[in-house]
């Protein structure tokens, strides 16, 4: 997937695009929020870790047709409200799998933005023929993310123990061949 300029994918309410330096302030608010980062391996990130995360996200070029980590920008005010990613980290997933990830500002939770962004990213990325499954790895207590993965057509496969974790996360998955049958997620107003 060749990515044009800054903006790459649009939905009714959102733009999914590459990060730029002007996004650092909003990203710092996101990554420092203990509620947003509650189910993250390290919790809210320090200022140093926020900068490291941002540098990795802005300089990392995907090695495949996958878009990597994209900023979610709300069209009505051009504000970055979070991120969505489609990646393949073989330290986390099997070779035929691609992982969906997302995180949003607490102030926009419950408005359907994560579902809208994740759905559009999945359906505009050419996965058929290159990947077998889309997976989501989630803390079992993260009810919001579990609901979203199910909305995307994923089912619970089982527990997955990642390096450095003291308990198993849950692995949800949907076969790439099954995603064509899902209806588009309608944005909330």
C-alpha positions as CSV (number, residue, x, y, z in Angstrom):
1,X,0.0,0.0,0.0
2,X,1.7,3.2,-1.2
3,X,0.7,6.1,1.1
4,X,0.1,9.5,-0.5
5,X,1.2,12.6,1.4
6,X,0.0,13.1,5.0
7,X,-3.6,12.0,4.6
8,X,-4.2,8.4,3.5
9,X,-7.6,7.1,4.5
10,X,-10.8,9.0,5.1
11,X,-14.1,8.0,6.8
12,X,-17.2,10.1,7.3
13,X,-15.7,11.8,10.4
14,X,-12.0,10.8,10.4
15,X,-8.7,10.9,8.6
16,X,-6.2,8.1,9.2
17,X,-2.7,9.5,8.4
18,X,1.0,9.4,9.0
19,X,2.2,11.2,12.1
20,X,3.9,14.6,11.8
21,X,5.8,16.7,14.4
22,X,2.7,18.8,15.2
23,X,1.0,15.7,16.7
24,X,3.4,15.4,19.6
25,X,1.3,17.4,22.1
26,X,-1.9,15.4,21.5
27,X,0.0,12.1,21.6
28,X,1.6,13.1,24.9
29,X,-1.8,13.7,26.4
30,X,-2.9,10.3,25.2
31,X,0.1,8.3,26.4
32,X,0.3,10.0,29.8
33,X,-3.4,9.4,30.7
34,X,-3.6,6.6,33.3
35,X,-7.1,5.7,32.2
36,X,-6.2,5.4,28.6
37,X,-3.0,3.4,29.4
38,X,-4.6,1.2,32.1
39,X,-4.3,-2.0,30.1
40,X,-0.9,-1.2,28.6
41,X,2.1,-3.3,29.7
42,X,3.8,-0.3,31.3
43,X,0.8,1.9,32.1
44,X,1.0,5.7,31.5
45,X,4.3,6.6,29.8
46,X,6.9,9.0,31.1
47,X,7.9,12.0,29.0
48,X,11.0,10.2,27.8
49,X,9.0,7.1,26.8
50,X,6.4,9.2,25.0
51,X,9.1,10.8,22.9
52,X,10.6,7.4,22.1
53,X,7.2,6.1,21.1
54,X,6.6,9.1,18.9
55,X,10.0,8.8,17.2
56,X,9.4,5.2,16.5
57,X,6.0,5.8,15.1
58,X,7.1,8.7,12.8
59,X,10.3,7.1,11.5
60,X,9.1,3.5,11.2
61,X,8.4,2.6,7.6
62,X,6.3,-0.5,7.1
63,X,8.2,-3.4,5.5
64,X,5.1,-4.8,3.8
65,X,1.8,-3.7,2.4
66,X,0.7,-2.9,6.0
67,X,0.2,0.7,6.9
68,X,1.8,0.5,10.4
69,X,0.6,3.0,13.1
70,X,-1.5,5.9,11.9
71,X,-2.8,9.0,13.7
72,X,-6.6,9.3,13.9
73,X,-7.5,12.9,13.1
74,X,-11.1,14.1,13.6
75,X,-12.2,16.1,10.5
76,X,-14.4,18.6,12.3
77,X,-11.6,20.2,14.2
78,X,-8.4,18.5,12.7
79,X,-7.5,17.2,16.2
80,X,-5.6,14.0,16.7
81,X,-7.7,11.9,19.0
82,X,-5.7,8.6,19.0
83,X,-4.1,6.0,16.7
84,X,-4.9,2.8,14.9
85,X,-2.4,0.3,13.6
86,X,-2.2,-2.8,11.4
87,X,1.1,-4.5,11.9
88,X,2.9,-7.8,11.9
89,X,5.3,-8.2,14.8
90,X,6.5,-11.8,14.7
91,X,7.3,-11.5,18.4
92,X,3.6,-11.1,19.0
93,X,1.8,-12.9,16.2
94,X,2.2,-15.9,13.9
95,X,3.6,-15.5,10.4
96,X,0.2,-15.5,8.6
97,X,-1.4,-13.0,11.1
98,X,-1.7,-9.3,11.1
99,X,-2.5,-7.4,14.4
100,X,-5.0,-4.6,14.7
101,X,-4.3,-2.1,17.5
102,X,-6.0,1.2,18.6
103,X,-6.0,3.7,21.4
104,X,-8.2,6.9,21.8
105,X,-8.3,9.9,24.1
106,X,-10.7,9.3,27.0
107,X,-12.7,12.4,26.0
108,X,-13.8,10.7,22.8
109,X,-14.6,7.2,24.2
110,X,-18.1,5.9,23.4
111,X,-18.6,7.7,20.2
112,X,-17.6,4.9,17.8
113,X,-14.4,6.5,16.5
114,X,-12.3,3.4,17.3
115,X,-14.6,1.1,15.4
116,X,-14.9,3.5,12.5
117,X,-11.1,3.8,12.2
118,X,-10.3,0.1,12.7
119,X,-13.0,-1.0,10.2
120,X,-11.8,1.4,7.5
121,X,-8.2,0.5,8.0
122,X,-8.9,-3.2,7.7
123,X,-11.1,-2.8,4.6
124,X,-8.8,-0.5,2.7
125,X,-5.6,-2.5,3.3
126,X,-5.0,-5.3,0.8
127,X,-4.8,-8.3,3.1
128,X,-6.3,-11.1,0.9
129,X,-3.6,-13.4,-0.4
130,X,-0.9,-12.0,1.9
131,X,-2.3,-12.8,5.4
132,X,-4.5,-15.5,6.9
133,X,-6.0,-13.8,9.9
134,X,-6.5,-10.4,11.6
135,X,-5.9,-10.7,15.3
136,X,-6.3,-8.5,18.3
137,X,-4.4,-9.1,21.6
138,X,-6.2,-7.7,24.6
139,X,-6.2,-7.7,28.3
140,X,-9.2,-9.8,29.3
141,X,-10.4,-7.1,31.7
142,X,-10.4,-4.4,28.9
143,X,-14.1,-4.7,28.1
144,X,-14.2,-1.8,25.7
145,X,-11.6,-3.3,23.4
146,X,-13.1,-6.7,23.6
147,X,-16.4,-5.3,22.4
148,X,-14.7,-3.6,19.5
149,X,-12.9,-6.8,18.5
150,X,-16.1,-8.7,18.5
151,X,-17.8,-5.9,16.5
152,X,-15.1,-6.4,13.9
153,X,-16.1,-10.0,13.6
154,X,-13.4,-11.5,15.8
155,X,-13.9,-14.4,18.1
156,X,-11.9,-15.5,21.2
157,X,-9.2,-18.1,20.3
158,X,-7.6,-18.4,23.7
159,X,-4.9,-17.1,26.0
160,X,-1.6,-15.8,24.8
161,X,1.4,-15.3,27.0
162,X,3.7,-12.5,25.8
163,X,7.3,-12.0,26.9
164,X,7.5,-9.9,30.1
165,X,3.8,-10.4,31.1
166,X,2.8,-12.1,34.3
167,X,-0.6,-13.3,33.0
168,X,-2.1,-14.2,29.7
169,X,-3.8,-11.7,27.4
170,X,-6.7,-12.9,25.2
171,X,-6.2,-13.5,21.4
172,X,-9.1,-12.7,19.2
173,X,-9.1,-13.5,15.5
174,X,-11.0,-13.4,12.2
175,X,-10.0,-15.1,9.0
176,X,-9.2,-12.6,6.3
177,X,-11.5,-14.5,3.9
178,X,-14.4,-13.8,6.4
179,X,-14.1,-10.0,6.6
180,X,-15.7,-9.4,3.2
181,X,-19.0,-10.6,4.7
182,X,-19.1,-8.0,7.5
183,X,-21.3,-5.0,7.1
184,X,-19.7,-1.6,7.5
185,X,-19.8,-0.1,11.0
186,X,-22.1,2.9,11.0
187,X,-20.6,5.9,12.8
188,X,-22.4,7.2,15.8
189,X,-23.6,10.8,15.7
